[in-house]
Amino acid sequence: MGVMTTLIDALDRPREKAKLRHPEKASRPDAPIQRKPDWIRVKAPTSKGFAETRAIVREKRLHTVCEEAACPNIGECWAKKHATMMIMGDTCTRACAFCNVKTGLPAALDPQEPENVAAAVAEMGLAHVVITSVDRDDLADGGAAHFAEVVRAIRAKSPGTTIEILTPDFLRKDGAAEFLIDSKPDVFNHNLETTPRLYLSIRPGARYYHSLRLLERVKERDPGMFTKSGIMVGLGESREEVMQVMDDMRCAGVDFITIGQYLQPTRKHAGVDRFVTPEEFKSYETLARAKGFLMVSASPLTRSSHHAGEDFARLKAARAAAAASR
């Protein structure tokens, strides 16, 4: 079977490091860490491809959500030279209860970052790339102009690469989202993350209906652009609430939904309410397809950018098939 590892190695980090990474969570009581079920297992990242991807990321001084968010799929994705670039620094201005990205006051934007990201994409020979970012509430436009520069730099250096962006919500940043939509990514992804009832405790800096409206505005401005959104389960949501989020997404015209198991990064983060079984994920997939999504990815290890390139190809094929059947 090979060497196995727990999914979130941050659980084993010294408590002092966790406090420095998430100072706003230092005074919170510890949330018990549940033992993971057998179906949540990944191999330790030891492949040659993993090492090569890591070397490129280090050389270009880039951040990836794969590392910063302690993604369980990093070994698999980096072995294939698939990395989700995280731009605008490694420090987020939000303090979501589920997220392992460092929080605090970010540094100034790096004017060389768009070219560095584009160079890394070209060097890896990516057919499809996912670009995400931290929240930058400290910037007047939330970083939308910088984000758009990255998209344009990739287009210039790798015109054959399709681009998927996973964006912040640009809350109270009028016109920012439209600026980014106009940079013409192939897929516009913004995650709702959880159900409306849980926003206050899980995603307190965001607003559910603002995020939903952002996805709707993408379709209004560019009806041909693919939209994508995802949620985590295992945070205390009910099945009926998940179904309502699906309906809300479809009303906003979302094409692709991802549903994955929430995993607790540290004892100071929100605890796992329960581990959703693979059979339940399969049921969610069936429901989502019945509600009209062109693409559905629902499994314990599903993450927004996992298999993004292959899924984009399937997404295009699904749209073409749907158009042909009309």
NUKERO-671814 format. One record per residue (C-alpha): x, y, z; residue number from 1. Coordinates in steps of 0.25 Angstrom, whole numbers, plus 2048, in hexadecimal, padded with zeros to 3 digits. Layout:
! NUKERO-671814
+-----+-----+-----+-----+
|  px |  py |  pz |   k |
+-----+-----+-----+-----+
|   X |   Y |   Z | NUM |
...
+-----+-----+-----+-----+
! end
This chain:
! NUKERO-671814
+-----+-----+-----+-----+
|  px |  py |  pz |   k |
+-----+-----+-----+-----+
| 800 | 800 | 800 |   1 |
| 80C | 809 | 802 |   2 |
| 80E | 814 | 80D |   3 |
| 801 | 81A | 812 |   4 |
| 800 | 827 | 819 |   5 |
| 7F5 | 82F | 820 |   6 |
| 7EF | 83A | 817 |   7 |
| 7F2 | 846 | 81F |   8 |
| 800 | 846 | 824 |   9 |
| 7FD | 854 | 82B |  10 |
| 7F6 | 84C | 836 |  11 |
| 803 | 847 | 83B |  12 |
| 80A | 855 | 83A |  13 |
| 80F | 85B | 847 |  14 |
| 804 | 863 | 84E |  15 |
| 80D | 870 | 84D |  16 |
| 80D | 86F | 83E |  17 |
| 7FE | 86E | 83D |  18 |
| 7FD | 87B | 846 |  19 |
| 806 | 883 | 83D |  20 |
| 7FF | 87E | 830 |  21 |
| 7F2 | 881 | 836 |  22 |
| 7F3 | 88B | 841 |  23 |
| 7E4 | 88E | 841 |  24 |
| 7E1 | 880 | 845 |  25 |
| 7EB | 87F | 850 |  26 |
| 7E1 | 882 | 85B |  27 |
| 7D7 | 878 | 856 |  28 |
| 7D4 | 86B | 85D |  29 |
| 7DA | 85F | 857 |  30 |
| 7D1 | 857 | 84E |  31 |
| 7D2 | 848 | 84F |  32 |
| 7D9 | 841 | 844 |  33 |
| 7D1 | 835 | 83F |  34 |
| 7D8 | 829 | 839 |  35 |
| 7D7 | 828 | 82A |  36 |
| 7CF | 81C | 824 |  37 |
| 7D7 | 812 | 81B |  38 |
| 7D1 | 819 | 80E |  39 |
| 7D9 | 825 | 811 |  40 |
| 7E7 | 821 | 80E |  41 |
| 7F2 | 827 | 805 |  42 |
| 800 | 822 | 802 |  43 |
| 80C | 82B | 806 |  44 |
| 811 | 834 | 7FB |  45 |
| 81E | 82E | 7F7 |  46 |
| 81E | 82D | 7E8 |  47 |
| 828 | 833 | 7DE |  48 |
| 81D | 83C | 7D8 |  49 |
| 819 | 841 | 7E6 |  50 |
| 828 | 846 | 7E8 |  51 |
| 829 | 84C | 7DA |  52 |
| 81C | 854 | 7DD |  53 |
| 821 | 859 | 7EA |  54 |
| 82E | 85D | 7E4 |  55 |
| 827 | 866 | 7DA |  56 |
| 81E | 86C | 7E4 |  57 |
| 82A | 86F | 7ED |  58 |
| 832 | 875 | 7E2 |  59 |
| 827 | 87E | 7DD |  60 |
| 824 | 882 | 7EC |  61 |
| 816 | 87E | 7EA |  62 |
| 80B | 87A | 7F5 |  63 |
| 801 | 86F | 7F2 |  64 |
| 7F4 | 86C | 7F9 |  65 |
| 7F9 | 85E | 7F9 |  66 |
| 803 | 861 | 804 |  67 |
| 7FC | 86C | 80B |  68 |
| 7EF | 866 | 80C |  69 |
| 7F5 | 858 | 80F |  70 |
| 7EE | 851 | 804 |  71 |
| 7ED | 842 | 805 |  72 |
| 7EF | 840 | 7F6 |  73 |
| 7FC | 847 | 7F5 |  74 |
| 804 | 83B | 7F3 |  75 |
| 7FB | 836 | 7E7 |  76 |
| 7FA | 844 | 7E1 |  77 |
| 809 | 848 | 7E2 |  78 |
| 80D | 83B | 7DC |  79 |
| 806 | 83E | 7CF |  80 |
| 80B | 84D | 7D0 |  81 |
| 7FE | 852 | 7D4 |  82 |
| 7FF | 85D | 7DE |  83 |
| 7F4 | 868 | 7E2 |  84 |
| 7FC | 875 | 7E2 |  85 |
| 7F8 | 87E | 7EE |  86 |
| 7FB | 88D | 7EA |  87 |
| 7FB | 89A | 7F2 |  88 |
| 804 | 894 | 7FD |  89 |
| 802 | 889 | 808 |  90 |
| 7FA | 891 | 812 |  91 |
| 7EB | 893 | 812 |  92 |
| 7E3 | 89E | 818 |  93 |
| 7D8 | 895 | 81C |  94 |
| 7D7 | 88B | 827 |  95 |
| 7CE | 880 | 823 |  96 |
| 7CC | 875 | 82D |  97 |
| 7CF | 86A | 823 |  98 |
| 7DC | 870 | 81B |  99 |
| 7EA | 86D | 81E | 100 |
| 7F0 | 878 | 816 | 101 |
| 7F7 | 882 | 81F | 102 |
| 7F0 | 88E | 824 | 103 |
| 7F4 | 89C | 827 | 104 |
| 7F9 | 8A9 | 820 | 105 |
| 7FE | 8A6 | 812 | 106 |
| 80A | 8AB | 80B | 107 |
| 80A | 8B4 | 7FF | 108 |
| 807 | 8AE | 7F1 | 109 |
| 813 | 8A9 | 7EA | 110 |
| 813 | 8AF | 7DC | 111 |
| 81B | 8A4 | 7D6 | 112 |
| 811 | 899 | 7DA | 113 |
| 809 | 899 | 7CD | 114 |
| 815 | 896 | 7C5 | 115 |
| 81A | 88C | 7CF | 116 |
| 80D | 884 | 7CF | 117 |
| 80D | 885 | 7C0 | 118 |
| 81B | 880 | 7BF | 119 |
| 818 | 874 | 7C9 | 120 |
| 80C | 870 | 7C1 | 121 |
| 814 | 870 | 7B4 | 122 |
| 81F | 868 | 7BA | 123 |
| 816 | 85E | 7C0 | 124 |
| 80F | 85D | 7B2 | 125 |
| 801 | 85E | 7B8 | 126 |
| 7F5 | 85C | 7AF | 127 |
| 7EC | 861 | 7BA | 128 |
| 7F0 | 869 | 7C6 | 129 |
| 7E8 | 86E | 7D3 | 130 |
| 7EB | 87B | 7D9 | 131 |
| 7E6 | 87F | 7E7 | 132 |
| 7E9 | 889 | 7F1 | 133 |
| 7E8 | 88E | 7FF | 134 |
| 7DE | 898 | 803 | 135 |
| 7E3 | 8A6 | 802 | 136 |
| 7D9 | 8AF | 809 | 137 |
| 7E5 | 8B9 | 80B | 138 |
| 7E5 | 8BC | 7FC | 139 |
| 7DB | 8C6 | 7F6 | 140 |
| 7D7 | 8BC | 7EB | 141 |
| 7DA | 8AF | 7F4 | 142 |
| 7E5 | 8AC | 7EA | 143 |
| 7DC | 8AA | 7DE | 144 |
| 7E6 | 8B2 | 7D5 | 145 |
| 7F2 | 8AA | 7D9 | 146 |
| 7EA | 89D | 7D7 | 147 |
| 7E6 | 8A2 | 7C9 | 148 |
| 7F5 | 8A5 | 7C6 | 149 |
| 7F8 | 897 | 7CA | 150 |
| 7EE | 891 | 7C0 | 151 |
| 7F3 | 89A | 7B5 | 152 |
| 801 | 896 | 7B7 | 153 |
| 7FE | 888 | 7B6 | 154 |
| 7F6 | 88A | 7A9 | 155 |
| 802 | 891 | 7A3 | 156 |
| 80C | 887 | 7A7 | 157 |
| 804 | 87A | 7A6 | 158 |
| 7F8 | 87D | 79C | 159 |
| 7F4 | 86F | 79B | 160 |
| 7F2 | 86D | 7AA | 161 |
| 7E4 | 86E | 7B0 | 162 |
| 7E3 | 876 | 7BC | 163 |
| 7DA | 874 | 7C8 | 164 |
| 7D9 | 87E | 7D3 | 165 |
| 7D5 | 87C | 7E2 | 166 |
| 7D1 | 889 | 7E7 | 167 |
| 7CE | 891 | 7F4 | 168 |
| 7C1 | 897 | 7F5 | 169 |
| 7C5 | 8A5 | 7F3 | 170 |
| 7BB | 8AA | 7FE | 171 |
| 7B9 | 8B9 | 7FE | 172 |
| 7C2 | 8BA | 7F2 | 173 |
| 7B9 | 8C0 | 7E8 | 174 |
| 7BD | 8BD | 7DA | 175 |
| 7C9 | 8B4 | 7DD | 176 |
| 7C2 | 8A7 | 7D9 | 177 |
| 7BE | 8AD | 7CC | 178 |
| 7CC | 8B1 | 7C9 | 179 |
| 7D1 | 8A2 | 7CB | 180 |
| 7C5 | 89C | 7C3 | 181 |
| 7CA | 8A5 | 7B8 | 182 |
| 7D8 | 89F | 7B8 | 183 |
| 7D1 | 893 | 7B2 | 184 |
| 7D5 | 886 | 7BA | 185 |
| 7CF | 879 | 7B5 | 186 |
| 7C9 | 876 | 7C2 | 187 |
| 7C5 | 87F | 7CD | 188 |
| 7C4 | 878 | 7DB | 189 |
| 7C0 | 87D | 7E8 | 190 |
| 7BD | 874 | 7F3 | 191 |
| 7B0 | 876 | 7FC | 192 |
| 7B8 | 86C | 806 | 193 |
| 7AC | 869 | 80F | 194 |
| 79D | 86B | 811 | 195 |
| 797 | 879 | 815 | 196 |
| 794 | 875 | 823 | 197 |
| 7A3 | 872 | 826 | 198 |
| 7A9 | 87E | 820 | 199 |
| 7A9 | 886 | 82D | 200 |
| 7B2 | 87B | 834 | 201 |
| 7B9 | 876 | 828 | 202 |
| 7BB | 881 | 81E | 203 |
| 7B8 | 88E | 827 | 204 |
| 7BF | 898 | 81E | 205 |
| 7B7 | 894 | 812 | 206 |
| 7A8 | 895 | 80E | 207 |
| 7A1 | 889 | 807 | 208 |
| 798 | 891 | 7FE | 209 |
| 7A3 | 89A | 7FA | 210 |
| 7AB | 88E | 7F6 | 211 |
| 79F | 888 | 7EE | 212 |
| 79D | 895 | 7E7 | 213 |
| 7AB | 896 | 7E3 | 214 |
| 7A9 | 889 | 7DB | 215 |
| 79D | 88E | 7D5 | 216 |
| 7A3 | 89B | 7D1 | 217 |
| 7AE | 892 | 7C9 | 218 |
| 7A3 | 88C | 7C0 | 219 |
| 79C | 89A | 7BE | 220 |
| 7A9 | 8A0 | 7B9 | 221 |
| 7AE | 894 | 7B1 | 222 |
| 7A3 | 88A | 7AF | 223 |
| 7AE | 880 | 7A8 | 224 |
| 7B7 | 880 | 7B4 | 225 |
| 7B7 | 873 | 7BC | 226 |
| 7B4 | 875 | 7CB | 227 |
| 7B8 | 86C | 7D6 | 228 |
| 7B5 | 86C | 7E5 | 229 |
| 7B8 | 862 | 7F1 | 230 |
| 7B4 | 85F | 7FF | 231 |
| 7B9 | 857 | 80A | 232 |
| 7B1 | 84D | 812 | 233 |
| 7B3 | 847 | 820 | 234 |
| 7B2 | 855 | 827 | 235 |
| 7A4 | 852 | 82D | 236 |
| 79B | 855 | 820 | 237 |
| 78F | 84D | 81D | 238 |
| 78C | 846 | 810 | 239 |
| 780 | 84F | 80E | 240 |
| 78A | 85B | 80F | 241 |
| 793 | 855 | 805 | 242 |
| 788 | 853 | 7FB | 243 |
| 784 | 862 | 7FD | 244 |
| 792 | 866 | 7FA | 245 |
| 791 | 85E | 7ED | 246 |
| 784 | 865 | 7EA | 247 |
| 78A | 873 | 7EC | 248 |
| 796 | 870 | 7E4 | 249 |
| 78E | 86B | 7D8 | 250 |
| 785 | 878 | 7D9 | 251 |
| 792 | 87F | 7D8 | 252 |
| 796 | 877 | 7CC | 253 |
| 7A2 | 870 | 7D2 | 254 |
| 7A6 | 865 | 7C8 | 255 |
| 7AF | 85D | 7D1 | 256 |
| 7AE | 859 | 7E0 | 257 |
| 7B9 | 853 | 7E9 | 258 |
| 7B5 | 84C | 7F6 | 259 |
| 7C0 | 847 | 800 | 260 |
| 7C3 | 843 | 80E | 261 |
| 7C7 | 84E | 818 | 262 |
| 7D4 | 84A | 81F | 263 |
| 7D9 | 852 | 82B | 264 |
| 7E6 | 858 | 829 | 265 |
| 7E9 | 85B | 838 | 266 |
| 7E3 | 85A | 846 | 267 |
| 7E0 | 868 | 845 | 268 |
| 7D7 | 867 | 838 | 269 |
| 7C9 | 863 | 837 | 270 |
| 7C7 | 854 | 83B | 271 |
| 7C2 | 849 | 832 | 272 |
| 7B3 | 846 | 835 | 273 |
| 7B4 | 839 | 82E | 274 |
| 7BB | 832 | 822 | 275 |
| 7B1 | 830 | 817 | 276 |
| 7B1 | 823 | 811 | 277 |
| 7B5 | 820 | 802 | 278 |
| 7A7 | 81B | 800 | 279 |
| 7A1 | 828 | 805 | 280 |
| 7AA | 82F | 7FB | 281 |
| 7A5 | 827 | 7F0 | 282 |
| 797 | 82A | 7F4 | 283 |
| 79B | 839 | 7F3 | 284 |
| 7A1 | 837 | 7E5 | 285 |
| 794 | 831 | 7E0 | 286 |
| 78C | 83C | 7E6 | 287 |
| 795 | 847 | 7E0 | 288 |
| 794 | 841 | 7D2 | 289 |
| 785 | 840 | 7D3 | 290 |
| 785 | 84F | 7D7 | 291 |
| 78C | 852 | 7C9 | 292 |
| 79A | 854 | 7CC | 293 |
| 7A3 | 851 | 7C0 | 294 |
| 7AE | 84C | 7C9 | 295 |
| 7AE | 846 | 7D7 | 296 |
| 7BA | 842 | 7E0 | 297 |
| 7B6 | 83C | 7ED | 298 |
| 7BF | 834 | 7F6 | 299 |
| 7C6 | 834 | 803 | 300 |
| 7D3 | 839 | 7FD | 301 |
| 7CC | 843 | 7F2 | 302 |
| 7D3 | 851 | 7F2 | 303 |
| 7D0 | 85C | 7E9 | 304 |
| 7DC | 85A | 7E0 | 305 |
| 7DE | 84B | 7E1 | 306 |
| 7DE | 845 | 7D3 | 307 |
| 7DA | 853 | 7CE | 308 |
| 7E0 | 851 | 7C0 | 309 |
| 7D9 | 844 | 7BE | 310 |
| 7CC | 84A | 7C3 | 311 |
| 7CD | 856 | 7BA | 312 |
| 7CE | 84D | 7AE | 313 |
| 7C1 | 845 | 7B3 | 314 |
| 7BA | 852 | 7B6 | 315 |
| 7BC | 857 | 7A8 | 316 |
| 7B7 | 84A | 7A3 | 317 |
| 7AB | 84A | 7AC | 318 |
| 7A7 | 858 | 7A7 | 319 |
| 7A9 | 853 | 798 | 320 |
| 7A0 | 847 | 79B | 321 |
| 796 | 84F | 7A2 | 322 |
| 795 | 859 | 796 | 323 |
| 794 | 84E | 78C | 324 |
| 789 | 847 | 793 | 325 |
| 780 | 854 | 792 | 326 |
+-----+-----+-----+-----+
! end
